[in-house]
Amino acid sequence: MEFLKLLFKRSKVFYFSVALLSIINSLLNIGLLLMVNNTINGHRITWLHGYEWAAFLTLVLLSIISSCAFQVHMIRLTTEVNFDFELNILRKVKQAYYPDLLQLGNERIITAVNDVRALVNLPEVLTNAINAVITVVCCFAYLFYISWPGGTLILGLMLLLLLLYIVRNKHIEKDLNHVRTLQTHYYRFLGDLLMGFKEIRIDGARSRNIYDRFFLRNRSEARLLSRKANTRYMINEIIGHYSWYIVIGVTLFVMPLLVRTDVAFISSFLVTILYLMGPVAVLITLIPTYTNVRIALQRLSEFNNIIDSSLSADHTQQEHLVDTGLASAEFESISFRDIVYEYTDVKHNKTFTLGPVSLDIHRGEIVFIRGGNGSGKSTFVNILTGLYKPASGSIYLNGTLLPKEQTPVIHRLVAAVFASPYLFTENYNDFNITPQNELLQQLLLQLGLSDKARFEHNNINPNLSKGQQKRLAIIMALLEEKPILVLDEWAADQDPVYRKYFYDTLLPDLRGKGKTIVAITHDDQYFYNCNRLIRFDYGTIKEDTVINQVTSLQSQPL
Ligand SMILES: Nc1ncnc2c1ncn2[C@@H]1O[C@H](COP(=O)(O)OP(=O)(O)OP(=O)(O)O)[C@@H](O)[C@H]1O
């Protein structure tokens, strides 16, 4: 029903075209039934003056034309709706609040994208269903026209058989829903297999377990359920098929006892029932497809509800900010006051609280952050980069309070290289990656990647070692030309030469050019290079030490 509403929203002529198709097909069906039965019974339709064949041909032609036109209209409409659904999912995912996205999980997003695909069957389902329903309605109208007790008997019998079918179908729907949940888990395991391939390949137990206990169990359950559901469909179909013999038997043997006995009457009923067989079979075979479409729509609506509640929960990462001056002002300082962020692990009843954290970071400073594992460094970096929104506390930009809805301004100030950075396969930033870009060439040279990183056809897809990948990631972050650079254990994968180059040359150079650097690091032998050293412990700042005073800066861009 939701989808019909959606189709109507997209096409104002949708119901009109349904009505037109229905009228033409009704006329065709009634005309055909009258012609066949009157011919069998030796009556002529007097007002057609012997031109029954021409009337029949005209109705058939009109029906073909209207069905084709409706089908074309439906295909256009559903492809547009599919396009909207697909892009809507991607748009929402792109805007989602990072912690909500983590909770949602990749596999649910992939399932949602796949569910959209199930909607391609909709034009076929709708057109066939409309045609079949019209024929069924016309046939029963005709049966009631001949004899209402006879019509009631046949209708009652068929409704009873249909009820049986619907009850069975409900169970199948439940099984199919479960098959889809299994599919979601299957994608999660598949992700583990592909992303953790190396770890799985070198460990026999893990490799055996992921296959035996997860893939095999999951697929076996899916196989059993699919088999059960398909068998039930098949049995339903067979029951449906043989039900016609019951209906024909009742017409032949019960009807004469209860209603009328004349041959013309019984033959009219029989012809109409035979005429009903095709459309009813169509409706029955459409039920699985319809069920799939309905389940897909239901799951899409569930997915939309989850992601919409995330977007509306005041987390929206707005892209089009009202420029209050903060976004365009030159960066001077960012201050955090009593910032608190809390993770709640409902399943294990555990929480981790960061804060309250108060901290000022000024332009041209190199701030090193250190602390034990799990002390809250990365959580703070997620707040600094605007990925997490604090539960309480305030952020000030250049001394001015940053309103909550303006938090995404931070994205315009901060470029980051996370602990496991992702190198994109396309140049989504539209960076100038040609040899004419002097900054890029200079950075590639300084970081030893001139003859390593290849930029081909706008496609950044180098075959690099982990350390080299991180070097390329910092180059990409610098090409963003944002005033603050955040680095999460960047040097951890570098050899001693590049580590030294990073701390002793690159960071001071960047500072000299006005960059502000916030780096999580455990390399205490290079701590002398920072301006401030901050130590996190149990989610709070335990130490904030000035190591070097900030000297005057050149204000040239990087
Ligand atoms: N998504 C999450 N959900 C729940 N708890 C989390 C989540 N991410 C981190 N935590 C918890 O928050 C605490 C701080 O994690 P965080 O990643 O900030 O530590 P860290 O100081 O960066 O540690 P490391 O040096 O190991 O990277 C940890 O106890 C961690 O278990």
The ligand as an ORCA input file, in Angstrom:
! r2SCAN-3c Opt
* xyz 0 1
  N      32.485      2.460     19.463
  C      32.713      2.217     20.760
  N      31.736      1.742     21.554
  C      31.936      1.517     22.857
  N      33.104      1.759     23.491
  C      34.118      2.221     22.756
  C      33.985      2.485     21.349
  N      35.162      2.967     20.892
  C      35.991      2.997     21.961
  N      35.382      2.557     23.069
  C      35.932      2.460     24.411
  O      36.382      3.736     24.792
  C      37.605      3.661     25.485
  C      38.603      4.657     24.863
  O      38.881      4.235     23.543
  P      39.872      5.050     22.619
  O      39.846      4.398     21.290
  O      39.538      6.491     22.691
  O      41.243      4.788     23.352
  P      42.730      5.193     22.882
  O      43.294      6.004     23.989
  O      42.714      5.792     21.544
  O      43.387      3.760     22.858
  P      44.568      3.165     21.907
  O      45.852      3.774     22.340
  O      44.500      1.736     22.213
  O      44.192      3.496     20.494
  C      38.066      2.235     25.412
  O      37.848      1.645     26.684
  C      37.168      1.591     24.380
  O      36.832      0.309     24.743
*
